[in-house]
């Protein structure tokens, strides 16, 4: 057996020598883990953190400079101070999933923010993003 092969890892995993942490769902992740990824996505395309903060505020009512980032993503959306009533106008797909077809309201809210950041990263003007 080649020591560099994956079979060594599998053998060690099977006999308990490898500690594999369970994966967290997006609901369980802290905002402090997820939000920087949204900002990075926008910044890679020449947009700013301030613009990500602006679309987040439009959707949720949070002021991201003072929001508690040490809550789960689920808590962040469940306790949003002012979900925008126009959020239902957000259409299209995120990761191949049509936003309108998502039945779980919490997941829909998460995808709405993903979609807004996608539109931002694609260069869409802010007045069009903020419907």
N, C-alpha and C positions, 0 to 999 in steps of 0.2 A: 504494500500500500504506500502510495506517495504521501509523505508527510505534509505536503502543501495542498493536498486535495481536500475537498469539502467533506470527505468521508470521515476525517479525523474529528472535525467539528461535530458532525452528526453523532459519532460514537461517544464523544465527551458529553454531548447534550443528553444522550440516552441514558448514560450512567450518572447523570447529575453533576457533572463538573462544570457546566456552563449555566450561569444564572441568566435566564432570559426574562426581562421585565415584560409584563403584559402591556399591550398597546392601549393607549388612551383613545377614547372617542373625542371628536371635536367638541362635544358638549362638556367633557371633563377637563379639557385643556384650559389653562389660564389665559386670560386676555393678554397678559404680558408675554406669552409664547406665540400667540397667533397674530396680534396686531403688527408687530415688527415685520412679519412676512408680507402683510398687505402693503405696508409702507415700502418695503424693498421692491415689490412687484411694480409699484407706481414709479419709484425713483429710477429703476432700470430703464424705464421708457421716458425719462426726462420730466416726470411730474414730481410734485413735492409732498412732503409729509403734511404740510398745511392743507393741501388739497384733499388728501385722504381724511384728515381730521374734519374737513368741511363736509364731505359726503357722509361721513359717519354721523356727524352732528345733524345733518339733514334727515337721515334715516331714523336715528335713535333719540335725538335730543341731548346726547352727551356732549359735554365740553371735554375733549380728549386731553387737554392740558391739565385738567384737575380730576379726571375720572379715575376710579379705583381699578387698576390693572391687575390686582391680585385676586380677582374673582374668576370663576369659571366662565367660559364663553356662554354657557347656558344661562347662568345668573345675569351676565351682562345684558343679554337680550330679554330675559324674563322681567328684569327690573328697569328696563329702559325708561327714562323719564318722560319721553314724548315720542312714541313711534309715529312716524309721519303717515297720515291717512292716505297720502298719494303713493305710498310704497307699492300698492297693488298695481300701479301702472308700469312697474318694472317688468320687462318681458325679455325673452331670449333664453339662451342656454348658458349654463356654467358647467364645465367639465362634461359636456354632452347631456346634461339633464336640463329639461325645460323647466324654468322657474315656476311657471304657472301650474305645472302638473304636480308639484311637490305638495303632498297632503299634510305632512307634519308641519304645523305652524312655526315651531322653533327652528326647524331645518330651513324652512322657507325664508325666515328672517335672516339666517346666516347666509344663505345663498343670495338674498337681495344685496347684502353688503359686498359679497364677492363680485356680483354682477356690476355694481357701481364702480368698484375698484378696477374691474376689467375694462369698463368703458373709459375710465380715466386713463388707464395705461394705453389704451388704443388711440388716445388723442382726441376723444370726443370733447367738444366744448362744455364747460361747466354748466352753462344755462340749459343745455340739452340733457345733461346727466340729472340735474335736479328738477326735472319734469315740472 
